[in-house]
Amino acid sequence: MVQQKLVSSEKTNEKEKICREELKPQLRFSEFTDNWKESNLGNLFNFSVAGDMDKELFSEIKDEEFKYPLYANALEKEGLLGYYKESKYIANSITITARGNIGHSIVRKSDFNAIGRLIILNSKKELNNDFFSEYINSNLKFYIESTGVPQLTAPSLKINKVKYPNLDEQNKISNFILAINKKIELLEKKLVLYQKLELNLKNKIFKECEKNSFVKLNEICFVKKGKQLNKTDMVDDGEYYVLNGGKEPSGYTDSWNVKENTITISEGGNSCGYVSFNFEKFYCGGHCYYLTLKQDNFDLMYLFHYLKYIEPKIMRLRVGSGLPNIQKGDIENMNILENEYDKQKEIGNFLEFLNKKTNFILKEKRILELFKKGLLQKMFI
């Protein structure tokens, strides 16, 4: 990452208050000392609102004829819907999602077209649009004008106030944040590659073993349900985390009811059927099953990775139209692919090695995203 010298003016809460009154950020590059300016977005940018798509001008595939990106109100693939014969908006414009997940800002680096009431901003004077895009994403809160699907309009967006420095400082901040974004992007690509590799190898390994026999889960495991924890027993910084049917801990407590190295399966909620491996002692809540091996001739790590492999099948065991859940009997009757114990150990250790690599990349990405979030809170006003 590019090394930059940042100077903090945050010493006390009083100094933080003074910084904001003087329109100076808490953290900035040492060569800049001037106050920032304040203005409405409408004074700094011209606004356009995208219309409808002409299907005759659209293609899902990019070629010499259909060469301009077409963007819509979406976060997936940064809103890229396909390609258009003609461009309406110039490179370096900012687009802001105006329906659904509103207020997400991106700088478009080439000429493009847009549909679906996407809002497009073009600066009226020389500004660094990457700076303002990051500012919009991290600092602005939007008024939602619809009680159904959230909707953002150009007039309501124009009146939002932004605080900004001179162009040199805008460029410096932008280049620094872009370097962080580039690192996050590289980690995202690396993460996708490892996740695909892990999935492909699981498919190959377990499909090759499908000629082997199967055994019911309750023949090799005790399937037990956790116990609901009273809210009064939850603490902010307990020694043990609480799993209660979600992908992430639902809180912390000072007691545990399940030992380390245990597989859990979420019993209910949105993550119903999610399989996890817990290396530490924890508290298993009432919306979670935990598995205990009955015998020593079955490898726990092999079982975990096989359950992750069939996780989509486990999720299809859900019942209930409201809050879905999985019945204990259905879990116990799942078919588990058998293997010789030594083969199980080999497969389990290999897949866990790949899993640790993937989790390390994911953790590195999350740490960098939190680092960026913390920086922006102090580098912007």
Backbone hydrogen bonds in HBPLUS format (Angstrom, degrees):
<---DONOR---> <-ACCEPTOR-->    atom                        ^
c    i                          cat <-CA-CA->   ^        H-A-AA   ^      H-
h    n   atom  resd res      DA  || num        DHA   H-A  angle D-A-AA Bond
n    s   type  num  typ     dist DA aas  dist angle  dist       angle   num
A0007-VAL N   A0028-ARG O   2.67 MM  21  5.49 175.1  1.67 161.0 161.9     1
A0028-ARG N   A0007-VAL O   3.07 MM  21  5.49 166.2  2.09 146.0 148.3     2
A0009-SER N   A0026-GLN O   2.66 MM  17  5.09 167.3  1.68 155.9 160.3     3
A0016-GLU N   A0012-THR O   3.07 MM   4  6.38 151.5  2.15 144.7 153.0     4
A0017-LYS N   A0013-ASN O   3.00 MM   4  6.26 152.3  2.08 143.5 150.3     5
A0018-ILE N   A0014-GLU O   2.99 MM   4  6.30 153.3  2.06 145.2 152.6     6
A0019-CYS N   A0015-LYS O   2.87 MM   4  6.10 159.5  1.91 150.1 155.2     7
A0020-ARG N   A0016-GLU O   3.16 MM   4  6.45 156.4  2.22 146.2 151.4     8
A0021-GLU N   A0017-LYS O   3.03 MM   4  6.28 154.5  2.10 147.4 154.7     9
A0022-GLU N   A0018-ILE O   2.91 MM   4  6.10 147.7  2.01 150.6 159.3    10
A0024-LYS N   A0019-CYS O   2.72 MM   5  4.86 163.6  1.75 149.9 151.9    11
A0023-LEU N   A0020-ARG O   3.17 MM   3  4.85 157.7  2.22  96.5 102.8    12
A0036-TRP N   A0023-LEU O   2.68 MM  13  5.15 167.9  1.69 152.6 157.0    13
A0027-LEU N   A0378-LYS O   2.99 MM 351  5.29 152.1  2.07 139.4 132.5    14
A0032-PHE N   A0029-PHE O   3.11 MM   3  5.99 170.5  2.12 129.6 132.3    15
A0037-LYS N   A0164-TYR O   2.73 MM 127  5.37 169.0  1.74 161.0 157.2    16
A0164-TYR N   A0037-LYS O   2.92 MM 127  5.37 151.7  2.00 138.7 148.0    17
A0039-SER N   A0162-VAL O   3.00 MM 123  5.62 157.3  2.05 157.0 164.4    18
A0162-VAL N   A0039-SER O   2.80 MM 123  5.62 164.9  1.82 165.3 167.3    19
A0043-ASN N   A0040-ASN O   3.05 MM   3  5.43 146.3  2.17 107.7 116.9    20
A0041-LEU N   A0160-ASN O   2.93 MM 119  5.90 145.6  2.05 159.4 168.5    21
A0044-LEU N   A0041-LEU O   3.01 MM   3  5.22 141.2  2.17 103.7 115.1    22
A0045-PHE N   A0041-LEU O   2.90 MM   4  5.95 145.9  2.02 160.7 170.0    23
A0042-GLY N   A0158-LYS O   2.95 MM 116  4.29 154.7  2.01 134.8 126.8    24
A0124-LYS N   A0044-LEU O   2.80 MM  80  5.57 169.4  1.81 146.6 146.0    25
A0046-ASN N   A0122-ASN O   2.68 MM  76  5.15 166.0  1.69 160.3 159.1    26
A0122-ASN N   A0046-ASN O   2.98 MM  76  5.15 156.8  2.03 145.0 152.2    27
A0048-SER N   A0120-ILE O   2.87 MM  72  5.02 145.4  1.99 147.9 154.6    28
A0120-ILE N   A0048-SER O   2.82 MM  72  5.02 170.6  1.83 144.7 147.7    29
A0050-ALA N   A0118-LEU O   2.87 MM  68  5.19 172.0  1.88 153.8 156.5    30
A0117-ARG N   A0050-ALA O   3.21 MM  67  4.62 132.6  2.45 111.5 118.9    31
A0116-GLY N   A0051-GLY O   2.92 MM  65  5.79 134.0  2.14 161.1 161.4    32
A0057-LEU N   A0054-ASP O   2.88 MM   3  5.55 154.8  1.94 120.6 128.6    33
A0058-PHE N   A0055-LYS O   3.25 MM   3  5.11 165.0  2.27 102.9 107.0    34
A0085-LYS N   A0057-LEU O   2.96 MM  28  5.24 134.5  2.18 141.5 152.7    35
A0059-SER N   A0083-TYR O   2.87 MM  24  5.27 149.1  1.97 153.9 157.6    36
A0083-TYR N   A0059-SER O   2.72 MM  24  5.27 160.3  1.76 164.7 171.3    37
A0063-ASP N   A0066-PHE O   3.03 MM   3  5.22 159.0  2.08 123.2 129.9    38
A0068-TYR N   A0084-TYR O   3.18 MM  16  5.04 166.0  2.20 151.7 148.6    39
A0084-TYR N   A0068-TYR O   2.69 MM  16  5.04 153.8  1.75 143.7 153.1    40
A0113-ASN N   A0069-PRO O   2.93 MM  44  6.28 159.1  1.98 165.4 170.3    41
A0070-LEU N   A0082-GLY O   2.93 MM  12  5.33 151.5  2.01 140.1 134.7    42
A0081-LEU N   A0070-LEU O   2.79 MM  11  5.63 171.1  1.80 167.6 170.4    43
A0071-TYR N   A0113-ASN O   3.02 MM  42  6.46 160.4  2.06 143.1 145.0    44
A0115-ILE N   A0071-TYR O   2.99 MM  44  6.44 148.3  2.09 164.1 172.6    45
A0072-ALA N   A0079-GLY O   2.86 MM   7  5.09 150.7  1.94 135.0 143.9    46
A0074-ALA N   A0072-ALA O   2.91 MM   2  5.72 123.8  2.24 112.2  95.9    47
A0078-GLU N   A0075-LEU O   3.04 MM   3  4.96 139.3  2.21 133.7 124.9    48
A0079-GLY N   A0076-GLU O   2.97 MM   3  5.72 155.4  2.03 121.1 126.8    49
A0080-LEU N   A0077-LYS O   3.06 MM   3  5.60 169.3  2.07 118.5 121.6    50
A0088-LYS N   A0112-PHE O   3.00 MM  24  6.26 149.1  2.09 137.3 142.8    51
A0089-TYR N   A0112-PHE O   2.95 MM  23  5.38 172.3  1.96 165.4 162.8    52
A0112-PHE N   A0089-TYR O   2.93 MM  23  5.38 161.3  1.97 148.0 153.6    53
A0092-ASN N   A0108-ARG O   2.61 MM  16  5.27 154.4  1.68 163.5 173.0    54
A0108-ARG N   A0093-SER O   2.88 MM  15  5.62 166.2  1.90 172.7 174.2    55
A0094-ILE N   A0121-LEU O   2.99 MM  27  4.98 167.8  2.01 148.2 150.7    56
A0121-LEU N   A0094-ILE O   2.73 MM  27  4.98 160.8  1.77 150.5 156.6    57
A0095-THR N   A0106-ILE O   2.88 MM  11  5.48 164.8  1.90 160.1 163.8    58
A0106-ILE N   A0095-THR O   3.01 MM  11  5.48 150.6  2.10 150.9 159.3    59
A0096-ILE N   A0119-ILE O   2.79 MM  23  5.13 149.3  1.88 147.8 155.9    60
A0119-ILE N   A0096-ILE O   3.12 MM  23  5.13 164.6  2.14 156.3 151.9    61
A0097-THR N   A0104-HIS O   3.08 MM   7  5.32 155.2  2.15 135.2 140.5    62
A0103-GLY N   A0097-THR O   2.80 MM   6  5.28 156.4  1.85 152.3 144.1    63
A0152-LEU N   A0098-ALA O   2.71 MM  54  4.53 157.8  1.76 136.2 138.6    64
A0100-GLY N   A0150-PRO O   2.92 MM  50  5.09 142.3  2.07 147.0 147.6    65
A0102-ILE N   A0100-GLY O   2.96 MM   2  5.49 122.6  2.30 109.5  93.1    66
A0131-PHE N   A0128-ASN O   3.09 MM   3  5.47 125.8  2.40 105.6 118.1    67
A0132-PHE N   A0128-ASN O   3.31 MM   4  6.76 158.6  2.36 148.7 153.8    68
A0133-SER N   A0129-ASN O   2.86 MM   4  5.98 151.8  1.93 146.6 154.6    69
A0134-GLU N   A0130-ASP O   3.13 MM   4  6.29 163.1  2.16 145.8 149.2    70
A0135-TYR N   A0131-PHE O   2.96 MM   4  6.21 151.8  2.04 145.1 154.0    71
A0136-ILE N   A0132-PHE O   2.85 MM   4  6.04 159.8  1.89 148.6 153.1    72
A0137-ASN N   A0133-SER O   3.06 MM   4  6.31 161.9  2.09 148.0 152.6    73
A0138-SER N   A0134-GLU O   3.02 MM   4  6.13 147.7  2.12 145.6 153.6    74
A0139-ASN N   A0135-TYR O   2.79 MM   4  5.48 154.3  1.85 152.7 158.0    75
A0145-GLU N   A0151-GLN O   3.18 MM   6  5.66 172.3  2.19 159.4 157.9    76
A0157-LEU N   A0153-THR O   3.03 MM   4  6.23 140.3  2.20 143.9 155.6    77
A0157-LEU N   A0154-ALA O   3.10 MM   3  5.00 124.0  2.42  95.1 110.0    78
A0158-LYS N   A0154-ALA O   2.89 MM   4  6.06 152.6  1.97 157.3 164.1    79
A0160-ASN N   A0157-LEU O   3.18 MM   3  5.66 163.7  2.20 115.2 120.3    80
A0170-GLN N   A0166-ASN O   2.95 MM   4  6.23 157.3  2.00 153.5 161.0    81
A0171-ASN N   A0167-LEU O   2.88 MM   4  6.12 161.5  1.91 153.7 157.5    82
A0172-LYS N   A0168-ASP O   3.02 MM   4  6.27 155.2  2.08 142.8 149.8    83
A0173-ILE N   A0169-GLU O   2.93 MM   4  6.09 171.4  1.93 155.8 157.5    84
A0174-SER N   A0170-GLN O   2.85 MM   4  5.97 163.2  1.88 150.2 156.0    85
A0175-ASN N   A0171-ASN O   2.89 MM   4  6.03 167.3  1.90 151.5 154.4    86
A0176-PHE N   A0172-LYS O   3.13 MM   4  6.29 156.2  2.19 144.6 151.0    87
A0177-ILE N   A0173-ILE O   2.96 MM   4  6.23 162.4  1.99 155.4 159.8    88
A0178-LEU N   A0174-SER O   2.80 MM   4  5.97 158.4  1.85 154.8 161.6    89
A0179-ALA N   A0175-ASN O   3.09 MM   4  6.24 144.5  2.23 138.4 146.4    90
A0180-ILE N   A0176-PHE O   3.31 MM   4  6.70 149.2  2.42 139.9 147.4    91
A0181-ASN N   A0177-ILE O   2.82 MM   4  6.14 161.6  1.86 153.7 159.4    92
A0182-LYS N   A0178-LEU O   2.86 MM   4  6.01 149.6  1.95 142.5 150.3    93
A0183-LYS N   A0179-ALA O   3.21 MM   4  6.44 152.2  2.29 138.9 145.2    94
A0184-ILE N   A0180-ILE O   2.97 MM   4  6.32 157.8  2.02 152.6 159.0    95
A0185-GLU N   A0181-ASN O   2.81 MM   4  6.04 157.6  1.86 149.4 155.9    96
A0186-LEU N   A0182-LYS O   2.97 MM   4  6.21 156.2  2.03 146.8 152.5    97
A0187-LEU N   A0183-LYS O   3.03 MM   4  6.29 153.8  2.10 145.7 152.8    98
A0188-GLU N   A0184-ILE O   2.89 MM   4  6.17 149.8  1.98 147.7 156.5    99
A0189-LYS N   A0185-GLU O   3.02 MM   4  6.33 157.3  2.07 149.8 155.0   100
A0190-LYS N   A0186-LEU O   2.96 MM   4  6.16 157.7  2.01 145.4 151.9   101
A0191-LEU N   A0187-LEU O   2.81 MM   4  5.95 152.6  1.88 145.1 153.0   102
A0192-VAL N   A0188-GLU O   2.99 MM   4  6.25 159.6  2.03 148.8 153.3   103
A0193-LEU N   A0189-LYS O   3.08 MM   4  6.32 158.6  2.12 146.8 152.3   104
A0194-TYR N   A0190-LYS O   3.04 MM   4  6.30 160.8  2.07 151.0 155.4   105
A0195-GLN N   A0191-LEU O   2.90 MM   4  6.10 157.4  1.95 151.6 158.4   106
A0196-LYS N   A0192-VAL O   2.94 MM   4  6.12 156.8  1.99 149.2 155.1   107
A0197-LEU N   A0193-LEU O   2.92 MM   4  6.11 156.9  1.97 145.0 152.1   108
A0198-GLU N   A0194-TYR O   2.86 MM   4  6.02 162.6  1.89 148.8 153.3   109
A0199-LEU N   A0195-GLN O   3.02 MM   4  6.18 160.5  2.06 143.8 149.0   110
A0200-ASN N   A0196-LYS O   2.85 MM   4  6.00 165.8  1.87 152.8 157.0   111
A0201-LEU N   A0197-LEU O   2.96 MM   4  6.10 160.2  2.00 150.4 155.6   112
A0202-LYS N   A0198-GLU O   3.01 MM   4  6.17 153.1  2.08 143.7 151.3   113
A0203-ASN N   A0199-LEU O   2.91 MM   4  6.17 161.6  1.95 151.8 156.8   114
A0204-LYS N   A0200-ASN O   2.98 MM   4  6.20 160.3  2.02 145.4 150.8   115
A0205-ILE N   A0201-LEU O   2.82 MM   4  5.95 169.8  1.83 152.7 155.7   116
A0206-PHE N   A0202-LYS O   2.90 MM   4  5.90 170.3  1.91 154.8 157.2   117
A0207-LYS N   A0203-ASN O   3.00 MM   4  5.77 150.7  2.09 138.8 147.3   118
A0208-GLU N   A0204-LYS O   3.15 MM   4  6.13 153.5  2.23 139.7 146.5   119
A0210-GLU N   A0207-LYS O   3.25 MM   3  5.17 161.7  2.28 101.2 106.8   120
A0212-ASN N   A0209-CYS O   2.82 MM   3  5.62 163.2  1.85 125.2 131.1   121
A0338-GLU N   A0213-SER O   2.95 MM 125  5.72 166.8  1.96 157.9 159.3   122
A0215-VAL N   A0336-ILE O   2.87 MM 121  5.23 152.8  1.95 141.2 149.9   123
A0336-ILE N   A0215-VAL O   2.75 MM 121  5.23 160.8  1.79 148.9 155.7   124
A0219-GLU N   A0216-LYS O   2.96 MM   3  5.41 157.8  2.01 112.7 120.0   125
A0217-LEU N   A0334-MET O   2.91 MM 117  5.57 140.5  2.07 153.5 164.9   126
A0220-ILE N   A0217-LEU O   3.10 MM   3  5.61 148.2  2.21 111.1 119.5   127
A0221-CYS N   A0217-LEU O   2.87 MM   4  5.88 137.2  2.06 151.2 164.9   128
A0218-ASN N   A0332-GLU O   3.02 MM 114  4.72 150.4  2.11 145.1 136.6   129
A0294-LYS N   A0220-ILE O   2.82 MM  74  5.39 166.5  1.83 136.8 137.0   130
A0222-PHE N   A0292-THR O   2.75 MM  70  5.11 162.5  1.78 151.0 155.7   131
A0292-THR N   A0222-PHE O   3.03 MM  70  5.11 156.7  2.08 143.7 150.5   132
A0224-LYS N   A0290-TYR O   3.02 MM  66  5.43 177.8  2.02 161.1 161.4   133
A0290-TYR N   A0224-LYS O   2.76 MM  66  5.43 157.3  1.81 154.2 162.0   134
A0226-GLY N   A0288-CYS O   2.85 MM  62  5.64 165.7  1.87 177.2 177.6   135
A0227-LYS N   A0284-CYS O   3.00 MM  57  6.43 136.1  2.20 159.6 146.4   136
A0233-ASP N   A0230-ASN O   2.90 MM   3  5.41 153.5  1.97 113.3 121.7   137
A0234-MET N   A0231-LYS O   3.09 MM   3  5.27 162.1  2.12 106.8 112.3   138
A0235-VAL N   A0252-TYR O   2.79 MM  17  5.51 168.1  1.81 144.1 148.1   139
A0240-TYR N   A0253-THR O   3.00 MM  13  5.42 168.3  2.02 172.7 169.6   140
A0253-THR N   A0240-TYR O   2.84 MM  13  5.42 158.2  1.89 158.4 165.2   141
A0283-TYR N   A0241-TYR O   2.95 MM  42  6.22 172.5  1.95 163.1 164.7   142
A0242-VAL N   A0251-GLY O   2.93 MM   9  5.29 149.1  2.02 142.6 138.0   143
A0250-SER N   A0242-VAL O   2.80 MM   8  5.61 153.8  1.86 157.5 163.9   144
A0243-LEU N   A0283-TYR O   2.94 MM  40  6.31 161.6  1.97 165.4 171.1   145
A0285-GLY N   A0243-LEU O   2.60 MM  42  5.66 168.1  1.61 173.1 170.1   146
A0257-ASN N   A0282-PHE O   3.17 MM  25  6.51 150.1  2.27 133.3 137.1   147
A0258-VAL N   A0282-PHE O   3.15 MM  24  5.65 147.7  2.26 174.5 171.3   148
A0282-PHE N   A0258-VAL O   3.13 MM  24  5.65 161.2  2.16 153.6 159.1   149
A0261-ASN N   A0278-ASN O   2.69 MM  17  5.32 117.2  2.08 134.9 153.9   150
A0262-THR N   A0278-ASN O   3.06 MM  16  5.25 149.6  2.15 137.2 143.6   151
A0278-ASN N   A0262-THR O   2.89 MM  16  5.25 163.3  1.91 146.8 152.6   152
A0291-LEU N   A0263-ILE O   2.97 MM  28  5.51 158.0  2.02 157.2 161.3   153
A0264-THR N   A0276-SER O   2.93 MM  12  5.38 162.3  1.96 150.8 155.3   154
A0276-SER N   A0264-THR O   3.02 MM  12  5.38 159.4  2.06 146.2 150.5   155
A0265-ILE N   A0289-TYR O   2.91 MM  24  5.13 151.9  1.99 135.2 142.3   156
A0289-TYR N   A0265-ILE O   2.86 MM  24  5.13 177.5  1.86 153.1 154.0   157
A0266-SER N   A0274-TYR O   2.97 MM   8  5.28 159.8  2.01 145.2 150.9   158
A0273-GLY N   A0266-SER O   2.92 MM   7  5.02 155.5  1.98 123.4 131.3   159
A0267-GLU N   A0287-HIS O   2.83 MM  20  4.88 162.2  1.86 124.1 125.5   160
A0326-ILE N   A0267-GLU O   2.82 MM  59  5.26 139.0  1.99 147.6 157.3   161
A0269-GLY N   A0324-PRO O   3.25 MM  55  5.95 140.9  2.42 159.8 159.1   162
A0272-CYS N   A0269-GLY O   3.14 MM   3  5.22 152.2  2.22 115.5 114.7   163
A0274-TYR N   A0271-SER O   2.91 MM   3  5.58 152.8  1.99 152.8 151.8   164
A0303-LEU N   A0299-ASP O   3.04 MM   4  6.33 159.4  2.08 149.1 155.0   165
A0304-PHE N   A0300-LEU O   2.92 MM   4  6.22 157.7  1.97 149.2 155.3   166
A0305-HIS N   A0301-MET O   3.08 MM   4  6.30 168.4  2.09 150.0 151.9   167
A0306-TYR N   A0302-TYR O   2.95 MM   4  6.15 146.5  2.06 148.0 157.9   168
A0307-LEU N   A0303-LEU O   2.90 MM   4  6.12 158.3  1.95 152.0 157.8   169
A0308-LYS N   A0304-PHE O   2.90 MM   4  6.23 151.1  1.98 148.7 157.4   170
A0309-TYR N   A0305-HIS O   3.00 MM   4  6.07 145.0  2.13 131.6 141.1   171
A0310-ILE N   A0306-TYR O   2.99 MM   4  6.37 145.2  2.12 146.2 154.9   172
A0311-GLU N   A0308-LYS O   3.25 MM   3  4.83 161.5  2.28  97.0 100.9   173
A0313-LYS N   A0310-ILE O   2.86 MM   3  5.32 125.1  2.17 113.4 127.7   174
A0314-ILE N   A0310-ILE O   3.06 MM   4  6.46 151.2  2.15 149.1 158.1   175
A0314-ILE N   A0311-GLU O   3.04 MM   3  4.91 113.5  2.50  93.8 110.3   176
A0315-MET N   A0311-GLU O   2.94 MM   4  6.23 157.7  1.99 158.1 163.2   177
A0316-ARG N   A0312-PRO O   3.25 MM   4  6.49 132.8  2.49 133.4 144.8   178
A0316-ARG N   A0313-LYS O   3.13 MM   3  5.13 131.5  2.38  93.9 107.1   179
A0317-LEU N   A0314-ILE O   2.98 MM   3  5.40 160.2  2.02 112.5 118.2   180
A0318-ARG N   A0315-MET O   3.32 MM   3  5.84 163.3  2.35 113.4 115.7   181
A0319-VAL N   A0325-ASN O   2.80 MM   6  5.55 152.4  1.88 154.6 163.0   182
A0325-ASN N   A0319-VAL O   2.99 MM   6  5.55 151.1  2.07 149.1 158.3   183
A0330-ASP N   A0327-GLN O   3.15 MM   3  5.40 125.3  2.46 101.1 114.1   184
A0331-ILE N   A0327-GLN O   3.25 MM   4  6.66 148.8  2.35 147.1 155.6   185
A0331-ILE N   A0328-LYS O   3.11 MM   3  5.17 120.5  2.48  96.6 111.2   186
A0332-GLU N   A0328-LYS O   2.94 MM   4  6.25 164.0  1.97 156.0 160.4   187
A0333-ASN N   A0329-GLY O   3.08 MM   4  6.20 140.1  2.25 140.0 149.4   188
A0334-MET N   A0331-ILE O   3.21 MM   3  5.54 168.0  2.22 114.5 116.4   189
A0343-LYS N   A0340-GLU O   2.98 MM   3  5.20 117.8  2.37 103.2 119.1   190
A0344-GLN N   A0340-GLU O   2.83 MM   4  6.16 153.3  1.90 156.0 165.1   191
A0345-LYS N   A0341-TYR O   2.95 MM   4  6.27 160.4  1.99 154.8 159.1   192
A0346-GLU N   A0342-ASP O   3.06 MM   4  6.28 156.7  2.11 142.6 148.7   193
A0347-ILE N   A0343-LYS O   2.91 MM   4  6.13 167.7  1.93 154.4 157.3   194
A0348-GLY N   A0344-GLN O   2.76 MM   4  5.86 171.1  1.77 158.9 162.1   195
A0349-ASN N   A0345-LYS O   2.95 MM   4  5.96 165.5  1.97 147.4 151.4   196
A0350-PHE N   A0346-GLU O   3.11 MM   4  6.18 157.6  2.16 143.2 149.5   197
A0351-LEU N   A0347-ILE O   2.95 MM   4  6.12 171.7  1.96 158.8 160.9   198
A0352-GLU N   A0348-GLY O   2.98 MM   4  6.02 148.5  2.08 141.6 150.7   199
A0353-PHE N   A0349-ASN O   3.03 MM   4  6.19 145.8  2.15 138.9 147.4   200
A0354-LEU N   A0350-PHE O   3.21 MM   4  6.61 157.1  2.27 148.3 153.0   201
A0355-ASN N   A0351-LEU O   2.91 MM   4  6.10 153.8  1.98 142.2 150.4   202
A0356-LYS N   A0352-GLU O   2.86 MM   4  6.04 153.0  1.94 148.3 154.0   203
A0357-LYS N   A0353-PHE O   3.18 MM   4  6.45 152.1  2.26 142.5 149.7   204
A0358-THR N   A0354-LEU O   3.01 MM   4  6.32 159.8  2.05 151.1 156.2   205
A0359-ASN N   A0355-ASN O   2.88 MM   4  6.11 163.5  1.91 150.4 155.0   206
A0360-PHE N   A0356-LYS O   2.89 MM   4  5.99 147.7  2.00 142.3 150.9   207
A0361-ILE N   A0357-LYS O   3.15 MM   4  6.43 157.3  2.21 147.5 152.3   208
A0362-LEU N   A0358-THR O   3.00 MM   4  6.27 160.3  2.04 150.2 156.2   209
A0363-LYS N   A0359-ASN O   2.85 MM   4  6.02 156.9  1.91 145.7 151.8   210
A0364-GLU N   A0360-PHE O   2.94 MM   4  6.13 159.2  1.98 146.5 152.4   211
A0365-LYS N   A0361-ILE O   2.94 MM   4  6.17 154.4  2.01 148.6 155.3   212
A0366-ARG N   A0362-LEU O   2.99 MM   4  6.25 160.7  2.02 149.5 154.3   213
A0367-ILE N   A0363-LYS O   2.94 MM   4  6.15 160.2  1.98 153.4 158.5   214
A0368-LEU N   A0364-GLU O   3.10 MM   4  6.27 157.6  2.15 143.9 149.7   215
A0369-GLU N   A0365-LYS O   2.95 MM   4  6.20 152.9  2.02 148.9 156.8   216
A0370-LEU N   A0366-ARG O   2.95 MM   4  6.19 155.4  2.01 148.2 154.5   217
A0371-PHE N   A0367-ILE O   2.88 MM   4  6.09 151.4  1.96 144.7 153.4   218
A0372-LYS N   A0368-LEU O   2.92 MM   4  6.15 157.5  1.97 146.7 152.0   219
A0373-LYS N   A0369-GLU O   2.97 MM   4  6.19 160.8  2.01 144.9 150.3   220
A0374-GLY N   A0370-LEU O   2.93 MM   4  6.14 161.5  1.97 149.5 153.9   221
A0375-LEU N   A0371-PHE O   2.99 MM   4  6.22 154.2  2.06 146.0 153.3   222
A0376-LEU N   A0372-LYS O   2.93 MM   4  6.19 166.9  1.94 158.9 161.4   223
A0377-GLN N   A0373-LYS O   3.19 MM   4  6.40 149.1  2.29 144.4 152.0   224
A0378-LYS N   A0375-LEU O   2.93 MM   3  5.38 140.3  2.09 108.7 120.0   225
A0379-MET N   A0375-LEU O   2.76 MM   4  5.94 140.9  1.91 151.3 164.3   226
A0380-PHE N   A0376-LEU O   3.05 MM   4  5.66 145.0  2.18 140.3 143.3   227
